Amino acid sequence: MKPTLLILAAGMGSRYGGLKQIEPVGPSGETILEYSVYDAIRAGFGKVVFVIRESFAKDFKARFESKLAGKIDIEYVYQETNMLPEGFTLPENREKPWGTGHAVLMARDVIHEPFAAINADDFYGAEAYQVIADFLTKSVTENTYSMIGYQLDKTLSDFGSVSRGICETNKNNLLTKITETHKIRQEGNTILCESESKETVEMTGKETVSMNFWGFHPSVFKNIENQFIDFLKTSIEIPKSEFYIPFVVFEMIRAGQTKVEVLKADSPWFGVTYQEDKPFVIDQIQKLTDQGVYPGKLWQ
């Protein structure tokens, strides 16, 4: 069975100031997520599932449906703030989406095979898709998942701070801990961040980080659902609380329910956290196109 690619494309892009999912960055106007789908097809994925919001579904489908039709199976699921488990009611002051964990959960009824989950606005590189496709077809089990790890200093923005999940692994390269770390920025030759105690701390830049590129067995959905219910019991009234997929994974590791292999791929990562990042992304994709990694026009 071919694996599925789940693309989380329902985010609001508050720091970016717009809908990053449909920003053209390729030489023929392609978006980052089109490169993700293109790489996934080459790596052997059989289906792509987009998590989007109903408010922009028509425009989203109009942009991508004709390009992808016949090349890979496509499904859409919606993520809305009022999509909550039975017994919970959306607070009146809630505007922010519930986060990546909730986004993945929205696909539970359409994914029944091993799958990779990614952000729509991150470029992960062709090799990363091949590495995770190999894992999903050969190694994934109900309690063995994976994650593509990237080096911290290769994931920063020149135009503002970022948040990253800093990963710790054991001697077998299994994930042991993820620490969500905020306000990571480069000042001169130094990389700084804000610690859990709100202190400024220097980092080496060689740390392994999660960029939300996960390889899952569909068994993960039940765990996500259970943890989301627990999250809502304590955090539903907090307006900006978010339920992140790394939290789910770390809790499963802590409880002995899964192990997660941290996979490495010799692939570039770049994304558009801020508007000012876009020219860099365009330049990097053009270089890859010039090198022959991608055609000048993805969809012929």
C-alpha positions as CSV (number, residue, x, y, z in Angstrom):
1,M,0.0,0.0,0.0
2,K,1.4,3.4,-1.0
3,P,1.8,5.9,1.8
4,T,-0.3,9.2,2.0
5,L,0.9,12.7,2.4
6,L,-1.1,14.9,4.8
7,I,-0.5,18.6,4.2
8,L,-1.5,21.0,7.0
9,A,-2.7,24.1,5.1
10,A,-5.3,25.6,7.4
11,G,-3.0,28.0,9.3
12,M,-3.7,31.7,9.4
13,G,-0.2,32.9,8.7
14,S,-0.4,35.7,11.4
15,R,3.4,36.5,11.2
16,Y,3.4,36.4,7.5
17,G,0.4,38.6,7.0
18,G,-1.4,36.5,4.4
19,L,-2.3,33.1,3.1
20,K,1.2,31.6,2.6
21,Q,-0.2,28.4,1.1
22,I,-0.9,30.0,-2.2
23,E,2.1,32.3,-2.6
24,P,3.9,31.7,-5.9
25,V,7.6,31.0,-5.5
26,G,8.5,28.8,-8.4
27,P,9.7,29.9,-11.9
28,S,6.2,29.2,-13.3
29,G,4.3,30.4,-10.3
30,E,4.3,27.2,-8.3
31,T,3.7,27.3,-4.5
32,I,5.9,25.5,-2.0
33,L,3.2,22.9,-1.4
34,E,3.3,22.0,-5.1
35,Y,6.9,21.1,-4.7
36,S,6.0,19.0,-1.7
37,V,3.4,17.1,-3.8
38,Y,5.8,16.8,-6.7
39,D,8.5,15.3,-4.5
40,A,6.0,13.0,-2.8
41,I,4.8,11.6,-6.2
42,R,8.4,10.9,-7.2
43,A,9.0,9.2,-3.8
44,G,6.0,6.8,-4.3
45,F,3.2,8.4,-2.3
46,G,-0.2,7.5,-3.6
47,K,-2.5,10.1,-2.1
48,V,-2.4,13.6,-0.8
49,V,-4.8,15.0,1.8
50,F,-5.1,18.7,2.3
51,V,-6.3,20.1,5.7
52,I,-7.8,23.5,4.8
53,R,-10.4,25.9,6.1
54,E,-13.8,26.0,4.5
55,S,-13.5,29.8,4.0
56,F,-10.8,29.5,1.3
57,A,-11.7,26.0,0.0
58,K,-13.1,27.2,-3.3
59,D,-10.0,29.3,-4.1
60,F,-7.6,26.6,-2.9
61,K,-9.2,23.8,-5.0
62,A,-9.4,26.1,-8.1
63,R,-5.6,26.7,-7.8
64,F,-4.5,23.1,-7.3
65,E,-7.2,20.7,-8.5
66,S,-6.5,20.9,-12.3
67,K,-2.7,20.7,-11.8
68,L,-2.8,17.6,-9.7
69,A,-5.7,15.7,-11.1
70,G,-4.6,12.4,-12.6
71,K,-1.2,12.6,-11.0
72,I,-2.1,11.6,-7.4
73,D,-5.3,10.9,-5.5
74,I,-6.6,14.0,-3.7
75,E,-8.8,14.5,-0.7
76,Y,-9.7,17.5,1.4
77,V,-10.7,17.8,5.0
78,Y,-11.6,20.9,7.0
79,Q,-10.2,22.3,10.2
80,E,-12.5,24.7,12.0
81,T,-12.3,25.9,15.6
82,N,-15.8,24.6,16.3
83,M,-14.9,21.0,15.3
84,L,-14.6,19.6,18.8
85,P,-15.2,16.3,20.5
86,E,-18.7,15.6,21.9
87,G,-19.3,17.4,25.1
88,F,-17.2,20.5,24.3
89,T,-18.4,23.9,23.1
90,L,-16.4,26.5,21.4
91,P,-15.7,29.5,23.7
92,E,-17.0,32.8,22.3
93,N,-13.6,34.5,22.4
94,R,-11.8,31.7,20.5
95,E,-10.5,32.8,17.0
96,K,-7.1,31.0,16.8
97,P,-7.1,27.4,15.3
98,W,-6.4,24.6,17.8
99,G,-3.0,23.8,16.4
100,T,-1.2,21.0,14.4
101,G,-2.4,18.2,16.6
102,H,-6.0,19.1,15.9
103,A,-5.2,19.6,12.2
104,V,-3.9,16.0,11.9
105,L,-6.9,14.7,13.8
106,M,-9.2,16.1,11.1
107,A,-7.9,13.5,8.7
108,R,-8.7,10.5,10.8
109,D,-11.7,9.4,8.6
110,V,-9.9,9.5,5.3
111,I,-6.4,8.1,6.1
112,H,-6.2,4.4,6.8
113,E,-2.6,3.7,5.7
114,P,0.8,4.9,6.9
115,F,1.2,8.6,6.2
116,A,3.6,11.6,6.4
117,A,2.4,14.9,7.9
118,I,4.0,18.2,6.8
119,N,3.4,22.0,6.9
120,A,2.1,23.5,3.7
121,D,4.5,26.4,3.8
122,D,7.8,24.5,4.4
123,F,10.1,23.3,1.7
124,Y,11.6,20.0,2.9
125,G,13.7,18.8,-0.1
126,A,13.3,15.8,-2.4
127,E,15.5,13.4,-0.5
128,A,13.5,13.9,2.7
129,Y,10.4,12.5,1.0
130,Q,12.3,9.5,-0.3
131,V,13.8,8.8,3.1
132,I,10.4,9.0,4.9
133,A,8.6,7.0,2.1
134,D,11.1,4.2,2.6
135,F,10.4,4.2,6.3
136,L,6.6,4.2,5.7
137,T,6.7,1.3,3.3
138,K,9.3,-0.8,5.2
139,S,9.6,0.1,8.9
140,V,6.5,1.8,10.3
141,T,4.4,-0.1,12.9
142,E,1.6,0.7,15.3
143,N,4.2,1.8,17.8
144,T,7.1,2.9,15.6
145,Y,7.0,6.3,14.0
146,S,9.5,8.6,12.5
147,M,10.5,12.2,12.1
148,I,12.9,14.0,9.7
149,G,15.4,16.0,11.7
150,Y,17.0,19.2,10.5
151,Q,20.0,21.2,11.8
152,L,18.8,24.3,13.7
153,D,21.1,26.9,12.1
154,K,19.8,25.9,8.6
155,T,16.2,26.7,9.7
156,L,16.4,30.3,10.9
157,S,15.0,33.5,9.3
158,D,17.0,36.6,8.8
159,F,13.9,38.7,9.4
160,G,12.7,37.7,12.8
161,S,12.7,35.1,15.5
162,V,11.2,31.6,15.1
163,S,10.0,28.8,17.3
164,R,11.5,25.3,16.9
165,G,11.1,21.9,18.6
166,I,14.6,21.1,19.9
167,C,15.1,17.3,19.8
168,E,17.1,15.0,22.1
169,T,17.9,11.5,21.0
170,N,19.5,8.4,22.5
171,K,22.4,6.4,21.1
172,N,20.0,4.5,18.7
173,N,18.8,7.8,17.3
174,L,15.4,7.4,18.9
175,L,13.6,10.6,20.0
176,T,13.6,11.0,23.8
177,K,12.5,14.6,24.2
178,I,11.2,17.6,22.3
179,T,11.4,21.1,23.8
180,E,9.3,23.8,22.1
181,T,11.8,26.7,22.1
182,H,10.8,30.3,21.3
183,K,12.4,33.5,20.1
184,I,15.2,31.8,18.4
185,R,17.2,34.3,16.4
186,Q,20.7,35.0,15.1
187,E,22.5,38.0,16.4
188,G,25.9,38.4,14.6
189,N,27.5,35.0,14.8
190,T,25.5,34.0,17.9
191,I,22.2,32.1,18.0
192,L,20.0,33.0,21.0
193,C,16.7,31.7,22.3
194,E,14.3,32.2,25.2
195,S,14.5,29.4,27.8
196,E,11.5,27.8,29.6
197,S,12.3,30.2,32.5
198,K,12.3,33.2,30.1
199,E,16.0,33.7,30.2
200,T,18.1,34.4,27.1
201,V,20.3,31.3,26.3
202,E,23.0,30.8,23.6
203,M,22.6,27.8,21.3
204,T,25.3,26.0,19.1
205,G,23.2,25.9,16.0
206,K,23.9,22.2,15.5
207,E,20.9,21.1,17.5
208,T,18.4,18.8,15.8
209,V,15.0,20.3,15.3
210,S,11.6,19.1,14.3
211,M,10.1,21.0,11.3
212,N,6.9,19.0,11.5
213,F,7.8,16.3,9.0
214,W,6.4,13.2,10.7
215,G,5.9,9.6,9.6
216,F,2.9,7.9,11.3
217,H,0.9,4.7,11.4
218,P,-2.8,5.5,11.4
219,S,-3.0,4.1,14.9
220,V,-1.8,7.6,16.0
221,F,-5.3,9.1,15.5
222,K,-6.7,7.4,18.6
223,N,-3.9,8.8,20.7
224,I,-4.3,12.3,19.3
225,E,-8.0,12.2,20.0
226,N,-7.6,11.1,23.6
227,Q,-4.9,13.7,24.2
228,F,-6.9,16.4,22.6
229,I,-9.8,15.7,24.9
230,D,-7.4,15.9,27.9
231,F,-6.0,19.2,26.5
232,L,-9.5,20.7,26.2
233,K,-10.4,19.8,29.7
234,T,-7.6,22.1,31.0
235,S,-7.1,24.7,28.2
236,I,-10.3,25.2,26.3
237,E,-10.8,28.6,27.9
238,I,-7.3,29.9,27.2
239,P,-7.8,32.0,24.0
240,K,-4.4,31.3,22.4
241,S,-3.7,27.8,23.7
242,E,-2.6,25.3,21.0
243,F,-2.5,21.6,20.7
244,Y,0.8,20.8,18.9
245,I,1.6,17.4,17.3
246,P,5.1,17.3,19.0
247,F,3.3,17.3,22.4
248,V,1.3,14.3,21.3
249,V,4.4,12.4,20.2
250,F,6.4,13.3,23.3
251,E,3.5,12.1,25.6
252,M,3.3,8.8,23.7
253,I,7.1,8.4,24.1
254,R,6.9,9.2,27.8
255,A,4.1,6.7,28.3
256,G,6.0,4.0,26.4
257,Q,3.3,3.8,23.7
258,T,5.7,4.5,20.8
259,K,9.3,5.0,19.7
260,V,10.2,7.6,17.1
261,E,13.2,7.2,14.8
262,V,14.9,10.5,13.9
263,L,15.7,10.3,10.2
264,K,18.3,12.4,8.5
265,A,18.1,13.5,4.9
266,D,20.7,15.6,2.9
267,S,18.0,18.0,1.9
268,P,17.6,21.8,2.2
269,W,14.9,23.3,4.3
270,F,13.4,26.7,3.9
271,G,10.1,28.4,4.5
272,V,8.3,31.7,4.5
273,T,7.7,32.7,8.1
274,Y,7.8,36.4,7.2
275,Q,7.1,38.3,3.9
276,E,10.8,39.1,3.7
277,D,11.7,35.4,3.5
278,K,9.9,35.1,0.1
279,P,12.8,36.4,-2.1
280,F,15.2,33.9,-0.5
281,V,12.8,31.0,-1.1
282,I,12.3,32.1,-4.8
283,D,16.1,32.3,-5.2
284,Q,16.7,28.8,-3.7
285,I,14.1,27.1,-5.8
286,Q,15.5,28.8,-8.9
287,K,18.9,27.4,-8.0
288,L,17.5,23.9,-7.7
289,T,15.7,24.3,-11.0
290,D,19.0,25.4,-12.7
291,Q,20.7,22.3,-11.2
292,G,18.0,20.1,-12.8
293,V,16.4,19.0,-9.5
294,Y,13.1,20.4,-10.8
295,P,11.8,21.2,-14.2
296,G,11.1,24.9,-15.0
297,K,7.4,24.0,-15.1
298,L,6.4,21.3,-12.6
299,W,3.1,20.2,-14.2
300,Q,3.2,19.6,-17.9
